Amino acid sequence: MILRLVWPVWALVLVLTPLVGVVLAGWLAARRSGDPGAWPRRGAMVLATVVIGLAPAVPAETRTVETNAEVFFVVDRTGSMAAEDHDGARPRLDGVREDVAALVEALPAARYSIIGFDSQAARQLPLTTDARAVRTWTQTLRQEITDYSAGSSLDRPLPALTEALEGAAERNPANVRLVFLLTDGENTDGAPPTAVAGYEALAPLVDAGAVLGYGTAQGGRMRSYDGTETTGAGTDAPFILDHTRPGSPPAVSRIDEDNLRRLAAALDVPYTHRLSPGGLAELVAGVDVEELAADGRRDISTYRDVTWPVALVLAGLLAWEAYVLAARWRRLRPAVAP
């Protein structure tokens, strides 16, 4: 048997201690008069309330789930991810869409979450078993609006990822957590290479995953995006310009594999350079959820509350108390009637 606690302990103490004090004081006073009256019944009511507040539960069953994997996708949406150097001259975001879909297919029956980052980072999709929601999100994935860009920084999604992983570990410590970070590795906001060092603290929370890098050393140009369907990656919109160079030629984004390798090392996951679709099934083939959870984390115990018998007793005591008070009130009515 375990206690599941309807309220925190401090709340139970705060609410029930005065009730216990009132019942004890009333019972002692009634005992001195030789007529305990209703106080034993009221004491039983408080005791039943205490038991219900503690919420005792007994094991119902222990089941083995098909998978208890929680998959976190951290997706770069900065303007550089629109660079047209993936799989020939396709935007890098095309590769991200294909790879997220492939990973979902390769890791079925898991729970998925998405964190997107550009000038800021935010949870785009909370943990869900709905793979269709992930696919829908990837279909609507777009680069950030060009005029709002504040540059790229690999440490930007770190707070959001930290909150997501710590929250998942607290809620379901038995689950296996996989992190896939999809980016070109660029730091264009002046952040030093050591910016990825903060990810080292997350390594104990990550069982597996990978850093997926997009782009080429030669680099690619990026289309500007103003939030409309006729601009952005894959359209004929004007290229983003490099205003730091004479004549403001089209800006060129290049993959930073040194940063990506440092990030992968910090998370203690492999790094892979993504140049074309395919090959991810082999990458996650080595991610054996059963082996990662060989310490028994795949066995999920469920419990059944046993408060209902106590609730029935409390209901009976309340009915008894109401009956006694109603009878007393009927007796008093003639005495107070005009």
N, C-alpha and C positions, 0 to 999 in steps of 0.2 A: 504493500500500500504506500502511496505517496500523497503529499499534500500539495494541491495545485494553487491554493490561495486565490480567492475571488478578488480581494484587495491586498495591497502591500501590508506587511506586518504592522507598520506604524499606524496605518489607517484603521486596522482592526483594533489595535490597542486604544487608539484615540476614541473610537466610537463605543466600544464594548466595555471599557473600564468604568466609565460613569454608570452604565447600566448595572454592572455587577455590584458597584458600591451602593446604589439605591436599593437593590434587592436585598443585600446583606443587612443594610441599616433597617429596612422595613421588617425583615424576618426577625432580627434581634429584638426590635421594639415589640413586635407581636408576641414573641416568645415570652418576654417578661410579663405580658398581660395574660399569658396562659392560653391565647387563641392565635395560632400561627396564621389562620385565615388563608388568604389567596397567595401568600408570598412563596410557599414552596412551588406552586404552579408557575408563578412568574419567574422564579429561579430556573425552572425547567425550560421556560421559553427562552431565556437568555442563553442557557447552555446549548439549546438547539441552534440558536443563531450563531454562536461561536463555532459549532461544528460545521454549519453550512458555510461560514466564512472561510474556514480552513480548506473546504472542498476536498475531502478525501477521495481518492480514486484507486482502483485496482487494475492490474494489467488485463487488457482485453485480448490482445494478440500481438505477436511479433511477426512482421511480414518482411520479406525481402523485396525491395523495389527493383524495377528493371534497371534504372540508373538514378543516381542521386547527384548528377553533375549539374553544376551551375556555371553557365558559360557567359563571360563578360566580353563584349566587343567594345573596344575603345577606338573610335573612328575619327580620323583627321578630316576636317571639312574646310581647312584653310584654302586660300586661293591657289596655292601651289599644287594641290591635289587635282586641279583642272589641267595641269601640264599635259601636253599631248605627246607623251613618249612611252606609253604602255602598249605592249603588243603591237608595235609598229608606230602608228600615230594616233592611237586612241587615248582619251583622257584617263588619268590614273583612277579616277572615281569609278570608271567602268570596271576596272579590275577589282576594286573594293566591293562593288555590288556582287560581282560573280563569286568572289571568294567568301563573302559572308553567307551567301546562299549555299555554297558548296560545304562550308563548315557545318551549317545547320543540318544539311542532309547527311553529313558524315557522323554527326553526333545527335541522333534522334532521341526523342523522349527525354531530353534534358530541359532545364529551365534557362531562359536566355534573357540577357539584359544588354542594353546599348547605351554607351556614353559617347556623345558627340562633342568635338571641341573645334573651335576656330578662334575668334577673339575672346571667347569664354567657353567654359565647359559646363555641360549639364547632362543629367540623366534623361535620355530620350525615350527609353522604354524600361520600366521596372521589370524585375524577374517575372517571367511568364512562361508557361508551357506552350503557348500559342505560337508555333513556328510561322504561321501565316502572318502574324503581326510583324515578325522580323522581316519577312520577305516584302511586305507592304512598305515598311520603313525604308528598306534599301531601294525600292523602286522610286521613292520620292526623295532620295538623297540628292542634295545639291551642294555646290560649294557656297561659301559665305558670300554675301553681297560685297562687291569689290570696294565700294566707297567706305564700308564699315570696317575694313580689315585693319588689324593692329599687329600684323606680322605673325609668324609661327613660333611656337615655343613648346618643346616636348614636355615640360613640367606643368603645363597649363591644366591637363586633365587629372593631375596627381591628387588634388583634394577630393574631387568627385569620385575617383576610383577608390581612394582610401576609405571614404565614407561608405561606398557600396560594399566593399569587401569586408570591412569591419562589421557592418550591419548584418551581412549574410552569415558571417562566422558566429556572431552572437545569437542570431535566430536559429540557425541550423548548423551547429558545430560539427555534426557528423557528415555533412555534405562535402563533395569534392568540388573545388573551384578551379576553373580554367579561364585564363585571360588571353585574349588575342588583341594585340595592338596593331592597328593598320595605319601606316603613315609613311611619309617620305623622309622623315628624320631631320628636316630642316629646322634650324633655329635662326629666324631672321629678326628677332626682336632684341638681339644683343645678349641673349642668355649664354653663359659660358658652357663648355662641354660638361662641366660637373653638374649641370642642371638635372641630369638624369639620376644623380646619386640618390635622390630622395626615394626612388622606387625600391631601393634595397630593403627598406623597412617593410615593404609589402610582400617580399619573397616568402616569408613563413605562411602567408595566407593563400599563396598560389600553389596548387598542386601540379599544374601543367599549363600548356598553352604555347604561344609563339609570338614573336614580333615579325610582322610581315612588312617588307619594305617595297615601296613603289617608286618607279622612275629610273633614269639612267644617268651615267656619269656625264654624257653629252648634254642631257637636260632637254627640256621642252618648253614651248611658249604656252601661255594661258589666256583663254578668252575672258573678257570682263563679264561680270554678271550683275544685273540690276534688280533681280528678283522676278523677272518675266521669263516666259518660256522661250522667247526668241534670243535670249542671251545666255552666256555661260558655256560650259563644256559641251562640245559636240555641235555648236552652232557656228554661224558666220559672224558673230559679234567681234568687235575690235579686240586686239590683243591688249593685255595689261602692259603698261609701259614702265620702263626702268628710268625714273626721273633722276637717279643719282649719276647717270652717265650722259655725256654730251649728246645732244640731239634726241634724248629720251627714246632709245630704241625699244622694241618689245623685250620685256623681262624674260629671263630664262631661269627656270628652276631645275636644280640638280639634286639627285638623291644624296643624302649624307649617310653612308653606310657605317662610318665610324661611330656616329651618334647611335645608330640603330643597334650596332653590336654592343655598345656600352649599355644601352637600355635593356637588351636581352640578358646581358650578364647580370645586371642589377636585379632583374626579376627571376633569374636562374631558369630561363626558358630558351629554346633555340631561336635563332634568327634565320629567316629565309628571304631571298630576294625574289620578288614576284615580277616576272617579265611577261607572262602570258597565262591564260586560264589553265586549270588542271593541276594535278599533282598534290592537291591538299589531302586527298584520301590517304595517301602514303604518309603525309605529315602527321595526321592524327591517328594513323593505324597503331602507332606506338603509345597512344594515350589509352591505357587500359584502366577503365574506371574501377573494375573489380580488383585489379592489383593495387591501385592507389588506396582503395578502401578495404584492403585485406585485414585491417585491424578490427573489422566488424562494423564499420560505419555504414554499410549497406543494409544492416538489420534495423528496421524502424519499428519501435514499440509504440503501441497505442494503448490508451487507458480509458476506462469507463468510470464516470463519476458515480459515487454511491451516496449522494446527498438526498436522493428522493425519499428514502424511508424517514430520514430526519425531518424533511420538509413536511411529510404527512403528519408526523407527530406534532410539529410546530403548528400546522393548520388546525389540528384537533385541539391543542391547548388554547389557541387564539379563539376558536369557536366557543370553548368552555368559558373563557374569560368574558367574551362578549355576552354570553347567556347570563352569567352571574351579574354582570353590570346592568344588563337590561332588566333583570328581575329586581335588582335593588332600585333602579330608577322608577319602576312601576310602583314599588312600595312607597317611595318618597313622594310621588305625585300628589296623593290626597293631602299630604301634610303641607305642601307648598301651594296648593290650589287656593284661589281667592274665595 
